[in-house]
Amino acid sequence: MADLCVNFAGLRLKNPLIASAGPATANVEMARKLVDAGVGAIVSKTGFTKKEYEKWVGRKDIFPYKPVYKYQSLHKGRLLSLPTLSDVPVSDMARRIEEMKKLDVPVIGSIMGLTPQGYRESAKVLESAGADAIELDLCCTLPEFTSRYRYAGQNVNFSPKLYVKLLKTVKDAVAIPVGAKSTVSLYVYPKLFEGLIRTKLANRLPDFVTLVGQLDENPGVDLNTLEPLIPHISTFGWQGSLAKLTYSALGTFSSALGTKHPVLSASGGIRDWEGVVNSIALGATTVQFQTAILDKGV
């Protein structure tokens, strides 16, 4: 059998397939099924400090929180995202990660916060629980909080200076790899590039960047030759499949950053082996998926 092992930001994975943060990675039982099915690593459901979560929603009795998952679809009922507030306090997620660590695959802890201090606290809690790396959730779109909570979710990507401050705060707090997951749209990617350049100058580059695409659709590669199918027809954003929007983000960032440091992970719309091959051919070291699990089970 071919050796599919990859080095992902210093973590040795038996293959490049990662179960991304979401409902499917919220508990140990599902994590065990995913490991038995052969995933190379798991990103835990995103955790939030209880204090900051209560501040956000304005309630003291928020946990346990039962979110309503809302399907967003662009084509033939295809699930593209599950926007929801995290229902897992980071202290709870830490206990689950302690159990997941017995499954013998790397576990990456996903966190979100309202402030750098919130991210730092969550990162330290998950590191102490045994997480092998931290992924900052800078992906979720939270436009109603843009002015008030500039560090929440995707909001931080709009300010390169805040991006640098957040990466520096978390990387200085833990000794394990730290990555950032960002949605890459036409209006975000110039800011994100600047943020990455600033982190490099500050010697605080993320160890990995997880990309969810919203750029022009990219047709991917010829599966026989692995040559990029370029030029392509621009569609300017939310038109076409999410996977091909992610291919575009990968092609753009791998061309500009290279693929060594930070390493790139694809996330968003990847549902089959063709998506995996396309993603890796366009610069990804690993490929994250969640939708296929929710649709088809493990």
Buried (B, 14 or more C-beta within 10 A) or exposed (E): EEEEEBEBBEBEBBBBBBBBBBBBBBBBEBBBBBBEEEBBBBBBBBBBBBEBBBBBEEEEEBBEBEEEEEEEEBEEEBBBBBBBBBBBBBBBBBEBBBBBBEBEBBBBBBBBBBBBBBBBBBBBBBBEBBBBBBBBBBBBBBEEBBEEBBBBBBBBBBBBEBBBBBBBBBBEBBEBBBBBBBBBBEEBBEBBBBBBBBBBEEEBBBBBBBBBBBBBBBBBBEEEEEEBBEEBEEBEBEEBBBBBBBBBBBBBBBEEBEBEEBBBBBBBBBBEEEBBBBBBBBBBBBBBBBBBBBEEEB
